């Protein structure tokens, strides 16, 4: 997706340690029109990979929500986001999996209310980044625990050097990303 690649090249900032700041359009301030086009592209790629009926799109709060919501709309599915902290209104029973945040370096439990995900569901996992695969792997574990069928994983940006795609190799579903960031000579290069 050339528009996304250009946006990352012009507005993305490598802040060191393999962390790329794209908060001007993706995960702090959100460009709704670009987000809609990214979701359309992602859903078209999933369909081309044989993904058909989807009942749920799953992400982790917070930064994956905008694009996941748009992808859910493309499939006429419901959006579920796994919570990272428990509030007082969370009184049911939950699927829980641990994930380590790449940008924060902290561990958190991802939680999904069991009422919202079950064996009848066809699920896409959608997030903003694929780096180490820790968060996406935890979300895939939640889907497996629920008995739902994981149909695919989609991310806006992938950092191949961090090996996340290899971590997700055992999920048995297509992994689709819209742009890849390669770190070269202290800078970054973005490719489809």
Wavefront OBJ file of the C-alpha trace (Angstrom):
o trace
v 0.000 0.000 0.000
v 1.995 2.907 -1.357
v 0.104 5.609 0.554
v 0.938 3.957 3.870
v 4.578 3.451 2.882
v 4.926 7.152 2.024
v 3.218 8.153 5.278
v 5.654 6.039 7.314
v 8.630 7.412 5.363
v 7.552 11.038 5.869
v 6.091 10.932 9.377
v 7.606 7.845 10.992
v 10.419 8.397 13.426
v 12.942 5.761 14.491
v 13.432 6.570 18.178
v 16.051 3.855 18.732
v 16.011 0.251 19.839
v 13.872 -0.763 16.869
v 10.954 1.406 18.014
v 9.229 3.419 15.279
v 6.939 6.263 16.256
v 3.932 6.597 13.927
v 1.683 8.356 16.382
v 0.770 11.187 14.005
v -1.570 8.941 11.996
v -1.845 5.404 13.441
v -1.792 4.980 17.183
v -2.176 8.289 19.038
v -3.692 10.613 16.498
v -5.675 8.614 13.931
v -6.279 9.520 10.294
v -9.806 8.131 9.708
v -9.678 8.230 5.899
v -6.301 6.453 5.771
v -7.498 3.943 8.375
v -10.536 3.140 6.234
v -8.356 2.612 3.145
v -5.933 0.404 5.096
v -8.838 -1.714 6.352
v -10.235 -2.060 2.839
v -6.827 -3.163 1.524
v -6.369 -5.614 4.397
v -9.827 -7.146 3.919
v -9.207 -7.499 0.168
v -5.919 -9.304 0.872
v -7.653 -11.639 3.327
v -10.358 -12.429 0.791
v -7.687 -13.101 -1.851
v -6.098 -15.541 0.646
v -9.398 -17.448 0.873
v -10.834 -15.874 4.020
v -14.608 -15.602 3.722
v -17.047 -15.513 6.582
v -15.830 -13.630 9.669
v -17.938 -13.152 12.796
v -15.401 -11.442 15.078
v -12.356 -9.233 14.658
v -10.103 -9.305 17.710
v -7.431 -6.837 18.822
v -5.719 -5.728 22.023
v -6.568 -2.377 23.537
v -5.756 0.403 22.612
v -3.753 1.133 19.481
v -5.168 -1.676 17.349
v -8.778 -0.617 17.811
v -9.193 1.910 14.945
v -7.994 -0.343 12.121
v -9.621 -3.440 13.665
v -12.964 -1.625 13.843
v -12.728 -0.710 10.164
v -11.786 -4.285 9.194
v -14.740 -5.583 11.218
v -16.970 -3.230 9.241
v -15.554 -4.582 5.964
v -16.617 -8.101 6.992
v -19.871 -7.183 8.746
v -18.358 -8.659 11.926
v -18.281 -7.577 15.548
v -15.140 -6.095 17.098
v -13.755 -7.462 20.360
v -10.780 -5.901 22.049
v -8.908 -7.757 24.728
v -8.625 -5.679 27.864
v -5.262 -5.199 29.571
v -6.600 -4.356 33.009
v -9.633 -5.415 34.949
v -12.264 -2.887 35.970
v -15.047 -3.213 38.529
v -17.628 -3.882 35.839
v -15.752 -6.960 34.646
v -17.647 -9.501 36.743
v -17.913 -12.462 34.358
v -15.468 -15.185 33.455
v -12.663 -14.473 31.036
v -10.187 -16.083 28.708
v -6.780 -14.788 29.849
v -3.351 -14.859 28.207
v -0.139 -13.073 29.122
v 1.603 -10.738 26.665
v 4.775 -8.686 26.954
v 4.609 -5.231 25.399
v 7.470 -4.514 22.981
v 7.287 -0.742 23.483
v 6.679 -0.716 27.236
v 8.690 -3.769 28.225
v 5.965 -4.795 30.661
v 3.814 -7.877 31.004
v 0.028 -7.701 31.009
v -2.855 -10.121 30.960
v -5.118 -9.874 27.923
v -8.715 -10.666 28.861
v -11.816 -11.456 26.805
v -15.228 -12.057 28.316
v -16.249 -15.634 27.502
v -19.712 -14.410 26.452
v -18.258 -12.682 23.394
v -16.158 -15.438 21.824
v -17.083 -19.075 21.324
v -16.711 -22.167 19.186
v -19.164 -20.853 16.570
v -16.942 -17.866 15.734
v -14.675 -17.251 12.736
v -12.001 -14.774 13.872
v -9.497 -12.359 12.385
v -6.885 -10.852 14.680
v -5.937 -7.318 13.621
v -3.365 -5.007 15.224
v -1.193 -2.028 14.389
v 2.233 -3.744 14.610
v 3.755 -7.179 14.156
v 7.125 -7.104 15.947
v 8.011 -9.954 18.318
v 4.621 -11.637 17.946
v 4.039 -11.700 21.716
v 0.721 -9.836 21.720
v -0.574 -11.536 18.584
v 0.483 -14.933 19.919
v -1.399 -14.248 23.161
v -4.495 -13.237 21.191
v -4.216 -16.435 19.131
v -4.100 -18.428 22.397
v -7.329 -16.747 23.512
v -8.999 -17.712 20.235
v -7.792 -21.309 20.595
v -8.997 -21.503 24.201
v -12.459 -20.315 23.145
v -12.744 -23.028 20.498
v -13.259 -20.407 17.762
v -11.505 -20.754 14.410
v -8.627 -18.383 13.702
v -8.932 -17.373 10.034
v -6.080 -14.877 9.795
v -3.858 -12.276 11.418
v -3.452 -8.813 9.938
v -1.195 -5.937 10.909
v -0.622 -2.514 9.479
v 3.169 -2.537 9.976
v 5.605 -5.428 10.340
v 9.174 -5.276 11.632
v 10.596 -8.518 10.148
v 13.896 -8.273 12.047
v 12.069 -9.001 15.313
v 10.897 -12.455 14.208
v 7.199 -12.152 14.973
v 6.118 -13.896 11.789
v 8.191 -16.931 12.822
v 6.498 -16.952 16.249
v 3.105 -17.007 14.524
v 4.090 -19.767 12.092
v 2.231 -22.420 14.056
v -1.174 -20.679 14.071
v -2.159 -22.212 10.746
v -3.705 -19.052 9.306
v -2.510 -16.402 6.840
v -0.523 -13.478 8.272
v -0.988 -10.293 6.247
v 0.819 -6.982 6.711
v 0.509 -3.782 4.689
v 4.046 -2.404 5.109
v 7.375 -3.706 6.395
v 10.006 -1.596 8.130
v 13.612 -2.596 7.571
v 16.372 -1.018 9.657
v 19.468 -0.221 7.607
v 22.521 1.909 8.395
v 20.875 3.656 11.341
v 17.792 4.557 9.309
v 14.711 2.820 8.123
v 13.409 1.647 4.783
v 9.752 0.820 4.178
v 8.672 -1.840 1.679
v 5.343 -3.483 0.762
l 1 2 3 4 5 6 7 8 9 10 11 12 13 14 15 16 17 18 19 20 21 22 23 24 25 26 27 28 29 30 31 32 33 34 35 36 37 38 39 40 41 42 43 44 45 46 47 48 49 50 51 52 53 54 55 56 57 58 59 60 61 62 63 64 65 66 67 68 69 70 71 72 73 74 75 76 77 78 79 80 81 82 83 84 85 86 87 88 89 90 91 92 93 94 95 96 97 98 99 100 101 102 103 104 105 106 107 108 109 110 111 112 113 114 115 116 117 118 119 120 121 122 123 124 125 126 127 128 129 130 131 132 133 134 135 136 137 138 139 140 141 142 143 144 145 146 147 148 149 150 151 152 153 154 155 156 157 158 159 160 161 162 163 164 165 166 167 168 169 170 171 172 173 174 175 176 177 178 179 180 181 182 183 184 185 186 187 188 189 190 191 192
